[in-house]
Amino acid sequence: MIEPGLIHFLIVGAILFALGLMAILSKRNTIMVLMGVELILNASNINLVAFSRFTELSLDGQMIGLFIIIIAAAEAAVALAIVLNVYSRFNTISLDKINLMKG
């Protein structure tokens, strides 16, 4: 059985990062943009944990990965609250239609 090496994890992280970046740049739906941000955060987690596993960093990368997961959960809660407020005000979550954010 072949054990995956560092390059395999870096390739998966790069693919996730590229998919997240494509979702952010191409989608006009706010929820899809938030999902793209989550994909980018998960790609950085994979890279941090992989470097922690295959280098002499011991648990530093895994602790930072855990911190990023906590930050991502808080970001998702705040972002979804903002999306709900924007939807109640503008009746849409399309980024093209809510480009005027005036008070």
C-alpha positions as a Markdown table, in Angstrom:
| # | Residue | x | y | z |
|---|---|---|---|---|
| 1 | Met | 0.0 | 0.0 | 0.0 |
| 2 | Ile | 1.4 | 3.4 | -1.0 |
| 3 | Glu | 1.4 | 6.0 | 1.8 |
| 4 | Pro | 0.6 | 9.5 | 0.6 |
| 5 | Gly | 3.5 | 11.9 | 0.8 |
| 6 | Leu | 3.7 | 15.7 | 1.2 |
| 7 | Ile | 3.3 | 16.4 | -2.5 |
| 8 | His | -0.1 | 14.6 | -2.5 |
| 9 | Phe | -1.4 | 16.8 | 0.3 |
| 10 | Leu | -0.1 | 19.9 | -1.4 |
| 11 | Ile | -1.8 | 19.0 | -4.7 |
| 12 | Val | -5.1 | 18.4 | -2.8 |
| 13 | Gly | -4.6 | 21.8 | -1.1 |
| 14 | Ala | -3.9 | 23.5 | -4.3 |
| 15 | Ile | -6.9 | 22.1 | -6.0 |
| 16 | Leu | -9.2 | 23.2 | -3.1 |
| 17 | Phe | -7.6 | 26.6 | -3.2 |
| 18 | Ala | -8.2 | 26.9 | -6.9 |
| 19 | Leu | -11.8 | 25.8 | -6.6 |
| 20 | Gly | -12.4 | 28.3 | -3.8 |
| 21 | Leu | -10.9 | 31.1 | -5.8 |
| 22 | Met | -13.0 | 30.2 | -8.8 |
| 23 | Ala | -16.1 | 30.2 | -6.6 |
| 24 | Ile | -15.3 | 33.6 | -5.2 |
| 25 | Leu | -14.5 | 35.2 | -8.6 |
| 26 | Ser | -17.2 | 33.6 | -10.7 |
| 27 | Lys | -20.3 | 33.4 | -8.5 |
| 28 | Arg | -22.6 | 36.2 | -7.8 |
| 29 | Asn | -24.5 | 34.4 | -5.1 |
| 30 | Thr | -23.4 | 35.4 | -1.6 |
| 31 | Ile | -23.7 | 31.9 | -0.2 |
| 32 | Met | -21.5 | 30.5 | -2.9 |
| 33 | Val | -18.8 | 33.2 | -2.2 |
| 34 | Leu | -18.9 | 32.2 | 1.4 |
| 35 | Met | -18.4 | 28.6 | 0.4 |
| 36 | Gly | -15.4 | 29.6 | -1.7 |
| 37 | Val | -13.9 | 31.3 | 1.4 |
| 38 | Glu | -14.4 | 28.1 | 3.4 |
| 39 | Leu | -12.7 | 26.1 | 0.7 |
| 40 | Ile | -9.7 | 28.4 | 0.8 |
| 41 | Leu | -9.5 | 28.1 | 4.6 |
| 42 | Asn | -9.7 | 24.3 | 4.3 |
| 43 | Ala | -6.9 | 24.3 | 1.7 |
| 44 | Ser | -4.7 | 26.3 | 4.1 |
| 45 | Asn | -5.5 | 23.8 | 6.9 |
| 46 | Ile | -4.5 | 20.8 | 4.8 |
| 47 | Asn | -1.2 | 22.5 | 3.9 |
| 48 | Leu | -0.5 | 23.4 | 7.5 |
| 49 | Val | -1.2 | 20.0 | 8.9 |
| 50 | Ala | 0.7 | 18.3 | 6.0 |
| 51 | Phe | 3.8 | 20.5 | 6.7 |
| 52 | Ser | 3.4 | 19.8 | 10.4 |
| 53 | Arg | 3.3 | 16.0 | 9.7 |
| 54 | Phe | 6.2 | 15.8 | 7.2 |
| 55 | Thr | 8.6 | 18.4 | 8.8 |
| 56 | Glu | 10.0 | 18.9 | 12.3 |
| 57 | Leu | 7.3 | 21.4 | 13.4 |
| 58 | Ser | 5.7 | 18.9 | 15.8 |
| 59 | Leu | 2.2 | 20.1 | 16.6 |
| 60 | Asp | 2.5 | 23.7 | 15.6 |
| 61 | Gly | 0.7 | 23.3 | 12.3 |
| 62 | Gln | -2.1 | 21.2 | 13.8 |
| 63 | Met | -2.7 | 23.8 | 16.5 |
| 64 | Ile | -2.8 | 26.6 | 13.9 |
| 65 | Gly | -5.2 | 24.4 | 11.9 |
| 66 | Leu | -7.5 | 24.0 | 14.8 |
| 67 | Phe | -7.4 | 27.8 | 15.4 |
| 68 | Ile | -8.4 | 28.3 | 11.7 |
| 69 | Ile | -11.3 | 25.9 | 12.1 |
| 70 | Ile | -12.5 | 28.0 | 15.0 |
| 71 | Ile | -12.1 | 31.2 | 13.1 |
| 72 | Ala | -14.0 | 29.7 | 10.1 |
| 73 | Ala | -16.9 | 28.7 | 12.3 |
| 74 | Ala | -17.2 | 32.2 | 13.7 |
| 75 | Glu | -16.8 | 33.7 | 10.2 |
| 76 | Ala | -19.6 | 31.5 | 8.9 |
| 77 | Ala | -21.9 | 32.5 | 11.7 |
| 78 | Val | -21.3 | 36.2 | 11.3 |
| 79 | Ala | -21.5 | 36.1 | 7.5 |
| 80 | Leu | -24.8 | 34.2 | 7.5 |
| 81 | Ala | -26.2 | 36.8 | 9.9 |
| 82 | Ile | -25.1 | 39.5 | 7.6 |
| 83 | Val | -26.6 | 37.6 | 4.6 |
| 84 | Leu | -30.0 | 37.3 | 6.4 |
| 85 | Asn | -30.0 | 41.0 | 7.2 |
| 86 | Val | -29.2 | 41.9 | 3.6 |
| 87 | Tyr | -31.9 | 39.6 | 2.4 |
| 88 | Ser | -34.5 | 41.1 | 4.7 |
| 89 | Arg | -33.5 | 44.6 | 3.4 |
| 90 | Phe | -33.0 | 44.0 | -0.3 |
| 91 | Asn | -35.0 | 40.7 | -0.9 |
| 92 | Thr | -32.1 | 39.2 | -2.7 |
| 93 | Ile | -28.7 | 37.7 | -2.0 |
| 94 | Ser | -27.2 | 38.4 | -5.4 |
| 95 | Leu | -24.1 | 40.4 | -5.2 |
| 96 | Asp | -24.9 | 42.3 | -8.4 |
| 97 | Lys | -28.2 | 43.6 | -7.1 |
| 98 | Ile | -27.0 | 44.7 | -3.6 |
| 99 | Asn | -24.0 | 46.8 | -4.8 |
| 100 | Leu | -25.5 | 49.9 | -3.3 |
| 101 | Met | -25.0 | 49.7 | 0.5 |
| 102 | Lys | -26.3 | 53.0 | 1.7 |
| 103 | Gly | -27.8 | 53.8 | 5.1 |
